[in-house]
Structure formats: C-alpha cells, structure tokens
C-alpha cells in the first residue's frame, strides 16, 4: 500500500483522485485530453510506488510537475503556482526561466 506523509506529519493512503483533480484544475481550458491526464496520474502513482510504501506530499508534487512539464507548459505553470505558493510575477518569471532551461536540455 502506498501512503502519503503530509507536511504536518499525518499519514494517509495515497489517493489518485486527488492527483487527477489537481491535474484537471491545472489543465482547465487547455488542449489536454482527459485520457492524457489519467495517464499522467497513473505514471505518477507508478513512479511513487517504485520509491516504496511511504512518500511525502513533496515527492508527489515534484512527480506531478515532472509529468506536466512534458505534457503542457501552461498546465505546468498553473500547477507550479499553486504547489510552490507563488506570491508575485517574479515567481512566475523564475519558474518560466527554469522551464525554458529544461526545454533546451
């Protein structure tokens, strides 16, 4: 069983539906199919299972970002803005620079 250790230390079972809901919110209005989002959620869960029985919410967030980066850059930035608690435009510029740097690799 895959468990999530929350930031506050609580432990709960992994819920793929929470990942799907986050992906749907990030991709709202984007040309991304529901099937693509479900496939991303499945890859996220599969990759996390490879890490073992307990994962942190931070590990989940990073895995979602890694998968979204390849799927849709706008959805990636939307998810990153919530996940990383962006406060101002400078946060978006910094993340966009990281995204562009990653794309050139």
C-alpha positions as CSV (number, residue, x, y, z in Angstrom):
1,X,0.0,0.0,0.0
2,X,1.2,3.5,-0.9
3,X,0.9,6.0,2.0
4,X,1.4,9.8,1.9
5,X,3.2,11.6,4.7
6,X,1.6,15.0,4.7
7,X,3.6,18.2,5.6
8,X,2.0,18.3,9.0
9,X,3.2,14.7,9.7
10,X,-0.1,13.0,9.2
11,X,-0.2,9.8,7.2
12,X,-2.9,8.7,4.8
13,X,-3.4,6.3,1.9
14,X,-2.4,7.7,-1.5
15,X,-5.5,8.8,-3.4
16,X,-5.0,9.0,-7.2
17,X,-8.2,11.0,-7.4
18,X,-6.6,13.9,-5.6
19,X,-3.8,13.9,-8.2
20,X,-6.4,13.8,-11.0
21,X,-8.3,16.7,-9.5
22,X,-5.1,18.8,-9.3
23,X,-4.2,17.9,-12.9
24,X,-7.7,18.8,-14.1
25,X,-7.6,22.1,-12.4
26,X,-4.2,22.9,-13.9
27,X,-5.2,21.8,-17.4
28,X,-8.6,23.5,-17.4
29,X,-9.2,25.1,-20.8
30,X,-6.1,23.6,-22.2
31,X,-5.9,21.2,-25.2
32,X,-5.2,18.3,-23.0
33,X,-7.4,15.2,-23.1
34,X,-8.9,13.5,-20.1
35,X,-7.1,10.4,-21.1
36,X,-3.7,12.2,-21.1
37,X,-4.4,13.4,-17.5
38,X,-5.4,9.9,-16.4
39,X,-2.2,8.5,-17.9
40,X,-0.2,11.2,-16.1
41,X,-1.8,10.3,-12.8
42,X,-1.1,6.6,-13.4
43,X,2.6,7.3,-14.2
44,X,2.8,9.5,-11.1
45,X,1.5,6.7,-9.0
46,X,3.7,4.1,-10.6
47,X,6.8,6.2,-10.1
48,X,5.9,6.8,-6.5
49,X,5.4,3.1,-5.9
50,X,8.9,2.5,-7.0
51,X,10.1,4.6,-4.1
52,X,8.5,2.4,-1.5
53,X,5.5,2.3,0.8
54,X,5.6,5.9,2.2
55,X,6.1,9.0,0.1
56,X,5.8,12.7,1.0
57,X,3.4,15.2,-0.4
58,X,6.5,17.0,-1.7
59,X,7.6,13.9,-3.7
60,X,4.1,13.7,-5.2
61,X,4.2,17.4,-6.2
62,X,7.6,17.1,-7.8
63,X,6.5,14.0,-9.7
64,X,3.3,15.7,-11.0
65,X,5.4,18.7,-12.1
66,X,7.9,16.4,-13.9
67,X,5.0,14.8,-15.8
68,X,3.2,18.1,-16.5
69,X,6.3,19.7,-17.9
70,X,6.3,17.2,-20.8
71,X,2.5,17.4,-21.3
72,X,1.6,21.1,-21.3
73,X,3.7,24.1,-20.2
74,X,0.8,26.3,-19.2
75,X,-0.7,23.5,-17.1
76,X,2.7,23.0,-15.6
77,X,3.0,26.7,-14.6
78,X,-0.5,26.7,-13.2
79,X,0.2,23.7,-11.0
80,X,3.6,25.1,-10.0
81,X,2.0,28.4,-9.0
82,X,-0.3,26.6,-6.5
83,X,2.1,23.9,-5.4
84,X,5.0,26.4,-4.9
85,X,2.8,29.2,-3.5
86,X,3.8,31.9,-6.0
87,X,3.4,35.3,-4.4
88,X,4.1,37.6,-7.4
89,X,5.1,37.9,-11.0
90,X,8.8,37.3,-10.2
91,X,7.9,33.8,-9.1
92,X,6.3,33.1,-12.5
93,X,9.3,34.6,-14.3
94,X,11.7,32.4,-12.3
95,X,9.7,29.2,-13.0
96,X,9.4,30.1,-16.6
97,X,13.2,30.5,-16.8
98,X,13.6,27.1,-15.3
99,X,11.1,25.6,-17.7
100,X,12.9,27.1,-20.7
101,X,16.2,25.9,-19.4
102,X,14.8,22.4,-19.0
103,X,13.4,22.5,-22.5
104,X,16.8,23.3,-24.0
105,X,18.4,20.2,-22.5
